[in-house]
Amino acid sequence: MKVTQIVSVSLLGAALAVGGAFAQGKKWETVKIATEGAYEPWNFTGAGGKLEGFEIDLANELCGRMKVKCEIVAQDWDGIIPALQAKKYDAIMAGMSITDERKKTIDFSNPYAAGPNGFLVPKDSPLAKMPGTGQSFNLSSQQAAAEKAIADLKPLLKGKTIGVQTSTIHSNFSDKYLKDVAEIREYKTTEQHDLDLAAGRIDAVLADATALSGTLRKPEFKDYVLVGPSITGGLLGPGVGAGLRQEDTDLKAMFNDAIAAAKADGTIKKLSEKWFKIDITPVT
């Protein structure tokens, strides 16, 4: 073989090696995960400022399975996606529902939780007799039945004020289906709309039933009740997943493998029953 051929082959080999290194993607040793820290029992700030909740426990479990160091930080909800895109952290685990609208700017892991929705109201309110309580409907697979259930709510909700957390599936749902009959009032955190409900400034809160179960455990909410049909699918999405940058396909694969393993061995079921008293493992 001529010297020029040897050099050419060597250069080609080096180029392939470099290309292979790039193809393998970034080597993840630490994964920084953002959570809101104000969405009990999914994630909240406990005694001494320590982050606690279902997603904190699950994040640590997933990091262990991915064989990476887990660093969890608190981030206000309204800036949580922009800060991910700005690379202040690598993932979001903050009760964030997977929706087509959000997927225009970020990607998601497979769902790690799927919870029902509901209205929180005072027990002595006319809204406590809301139709559809105890029933579940899917806007994707049962569109006609789901939309009829929503229509059945409207006479009772006419003229009422409903609190929702801003930039959530519940604010999107209310904007599409309820704003023609009720005033929709948006809040930065779930704690804020809970306080306004307790003070009588709004008539109901629409939120994830798992988060509202945490509210109902507080003494000041002993005279409140969760009512209304549970609506899923459609613009409400398939469940809750880890928010990721679209380019981090290798990290997405790592999360998906870890989530699948945690589902298969019952870890997600165990953690959801610990924090919610029900199993919210997604069925896929």
N, C-alpha and C positions, 0 to 999 in steps of 0.2 A: 504494500500500500504506500502511495506517495505521501510525503510529509504534509502537503496541502490537504490531502484527504483526511489524514489523521487529525489535523487541526480542525477541519470542518466537522468531523464526527464528534470531536471533543466539545466544540462549541454547541453543537446540536444537543449533545447529552446534557450540558450545563443548562441550556435553555429549557429542555424538558423537565429537568429537576426543579428549576425555579417555577415553571408553569405548574408543576405538580404541587409545589408548596402552596401556591396561590389557590389552586383548586381545592385544597384541603380546608381552606378558610382559616379564620383566626383560631388560635388555641385559647380556649376559654378556661382560665384558672379561677377567676372571680366573676360572679354575676351580680351586678348591682340592681336591686329590684325596688321600685317605688310603690308605695301604698298611700292611701289617703290618711289613715290614722284617725278617722272620724266617722266610721260606718260600722258600728257595732251590730252584730258580733263578727262580721266579716273581717274588719280590721279596726282597731281603736287604740288610743293612747291610755294605758293603764296607770297604775300607781308608779310614781317616780319617773313618769315620762316614757315608760317602756311600751313598745308596740306589742299588741297582743291580738288574738283572734284567729278565726279559721284560716285566713290566708297567710298569716304569719307562720302558723304551724305547718301549713301545706308548703309554703315557699321553702322552708328549711328542709322538709322531706324531699322536695324535688331537687334541691341543690345537692343533697346527699346522694341521690340517685344519679345525678349528672356528674358527680365527683368534682364539684367546684365549691369554692368558698362563697357563702351567701352573705351579701351585705344589703340590709333592708333599710330604706330611708322613707321619711314622711314627706309628702308633697301635696299642696292644695289641689283639689280636684280640677278647678278651672284652668290650671296650667299644666296638667299632668301629661297631656299628649305633646304639646309644644316642647316641654323639657325632655321628653324621650327623643324627639326628633333632633334636639340640640345636643344629644349624647351626654346628658347629665347622669343618665343611668341606662341600663340595658333592657329592662322589661318593666311592665306594669302589672301588678296584681292588686286590684282595688275594686273588686266587685264590678268590673267593667264588662258589660254585655257585648258580645260580638254582633256587629251590625254592618250592613253593606255601606252605610254612610261613613262609618269609622274606617272601614277597609279601603277607602279611597286615599287615606293618608298614612295608615299604619297597617301592620299585619297582626295576626293572632295565632296563638297555639290552638290546638283542639280544645274544646270546652272541658273545664275541670269541675264545673258545677252548673246546675240548672234548677233554679228556684221559681216558685209561683209568685204572683203579684196580688196585691189587695189594697183595700181602702181601710185606713184607721179612722174610727169615728167614736164619739161618746156613746155609751150604752143607751142613754136616754134620748138620743137624737133620732129623728125620723129616718135618717140614713142607716140606722142600725138594722132596718128592715129591708135593706137593699136586695133586689132580686138577684138570683144566680149564685148566692153564697154557697160555697161547698162544691160548685161545679167548675170544670176546667174546659177551656176551648183553645184551639190552635188556629191562628190566623192563616197559617200556611196550608194546613191539611183540612181544616174545617171552616173555611172563610165565611160561608153563609151563616152557619150557626154562631160563629164568634161575633160577627157583625150584628146579628139579631140580639145577642146577649148584651152588646154594647148599647144598642138602640133602646133596649128595655130599661137601661139605667137612666136615660136622659130625662124622663119626666120628674124623677126624684131629685136629680142633680140641678135642675133648672134654678138659676139664681144663686146657687151656692158658690163658695170659694174653696178651691182645691189647691193644696200645697204640694209642690213637687221639687225635687232637686234639679237645678239647672244642668243642661248638657247631659241629660240621661235619657234612657229609653222611655222613661215615664213622662218626661217633659215632651218628648216627641209624640208619644201616644196621645197625651192630653191635647196637644196642639192640633192633631189630626182629627180626633174623634169627639172631644168634649168642649172645645172652646166656643162652640156655637150656643151652648146652653149654660156654661159655668165660667166664672172668672178663674183663670189659672195663674197662680202666684208662684214665682220661682224663687228658690233659696240656694245659697251657696253650699250649705251642708244639710244633711238630714236632721241634725240636732236643732237647727234653726227652725225648720218647719214643724218639728215636734213641739218646740217651745210655744210657737204661735198657736198650734192646735190646743195645747193645754191652757193657754190664755184666752181662748175663745175668739181669736182674731181670724181664724179660718174654720171651715166646717169639716174638712176631711183632709187626709194626707193620702196620696197615691204613691206607693213604693213597693220594693221587693218585700214579700211577706217574711222572708228570713230576717231582713233587717228590722222589720216592724215587730218581730217576735222578741227582739232585744229590747225594743221600746216598751213592750207590754210587761216585761219583767221588772220595770222600774215602779216603785211604789206610787208615784204620782199618776201612773197610767192604769191603775187597778180598775177604774170605771170606764175603760175604753175597750173596744172590740174590733177585730179584723173581719171585714165583710166584703161582699161582692165576688163576682166570678174571677177565676184566675185565667188571664189571657196570656198566651205565649205565641211564639212564631211571628211571621211577618216582620214588621218593622221593629218588633221586640227582640228579634234575633234567636239563635239556637241555644244560647247559654252564655256563661261567663268564661273567658279565657285570658291568657296572659298576652298583654299588648306588646308588640315587638316592632322594631324597625323593619321595613320591607326588605332591606338588603341583607338582614341577618338570618339567612335561610338555614345556616348550620345550627344556630342557637334555637331556631324554631324546631328543627328536627330533634334536638336534645330535649327540649321541653315536651314535645309530643311523645317521645319514648318514655320519659319519666312519668308523664301523666297516665299513659296506658298501663304502666307497671303499677302505679298507685291505685288505679281503678281495679286492676285484676286481682291484687292481693287484699283488697278491702280497706286500704288506708284512707281513701277519700270518704268512704262510707263511715268509718270509725270517727274521723275528724268532724264530718258534718253532723253526726249524731251527738258528738260532744258539744258542739257550739250551737246547733240549731234544734236539736232534739228530733230531727227528721233526717232521712237520707236524701241528699240532693245530688248524688252521683249522676252525671248525665248518662242517658241511655242512647247509644249510637249503634 
